[in-house]
């Protein structure tokens, strides 16, 4: 259905005697099938890359694709109770975090008389100091491959507009990173010649330009030299990859982008966090559709590197099956990272059009460590089914329940979550269901004198 009119859409969430009003307004000139903007594409616009063999990127090609020179942080790390060692190859030099100071020798004099002195020397291995500099908040992660860590991911991270049904997060992107989010996902749309982060339509929720969003991430990355961040860009209009280079480069984020040496990267191909940190290539950028790594090597094709479970799910059992890319074999799936889509939605209908909105009242269950429908149970089931934990846990309103999503990730990373969560929320940014116990959805709309009810 195509609506060419100015509308003010009110989604009222009613519970017992309490009502919260969510407002969507703007001009709608295209079909809006889903407030989440995450329906599985079924048309010819959505294509999935398939590689018959692995392409090795030459060192010269990789070097030319990254802005700025390689910056080693050995001096910084040397001051953080960790020693450094340097190894050289024909392509580049990488300073790697290590904990060994090598062997030490001690000599002792054993005198019996002034004329009779014997000397003995013993050699022993010095104890290996423990690295206390955290990588992504944990020292244990420094020597782990990027592909061997479970990260908490913010679903539609920039969409934080208060009292908007199309919002999926409550706290700012900067606060998300401060709290421990290490993958930021969101959908972009091209308006005129400018790329924006918009949810399904820029008339429903416009979070600002992509350049501004990337600049915020750049500022945080620059201030946190021991953290690796992943940015998953949704290409809502299936535009060419060249449209993304200008905002990425103008914002400074491209200078931190990791360029993979192979296309595609298998699980064993990824570097350790310490390697990424010490080369200062600490941002992994994925594009879900229409990436072209031959043209822009640092914008990686998502679905040849990782697969996803069903997204925008309304099924609280959260099956751990491969949905995208479609048709890949079990062996292919086992060679890629994977993302667990764990954001429960509620389906409503407006004029015969299906809309999916976050299931707000269920969030305390959805984001929990245990129980049916919980993130913890879902992650455990996926780990059992695939013999390894998920790499990314994509969630809505991650701050609900004070950090339980991070506790789930910590369990699968074999570390202990002890941080306080989460950042302070502005009073105007309350959740639509705060204080509610029941849930029903009523849709009321008005359009320039037209009643859109029924």
PyMOL commands that set and color helices and strands:
alter all, ss='L'
color gray80, all
select helices_A, chain A and resi 59-64+74-78+139-141+146-148+173-179+210-223+242-250+253-256+267-269+273-278+302-304+330-334+360-366+375-386+404-413+427-429
alter helices_A, ss='H'
color red, helices_A
select strands_A, chain A and resi 5-15+18-28+55-56+83-88+93-98+103-111+117-125+151-154+183-191+194-198+206-209+229-235+262-263+283-287+299-301+306-308+337-341+345-350+353-358+392-395+440-447+450-451
alter strands_A, ss='S'
color yellow, strands_A
deselect
rebuild
show_as cartoon
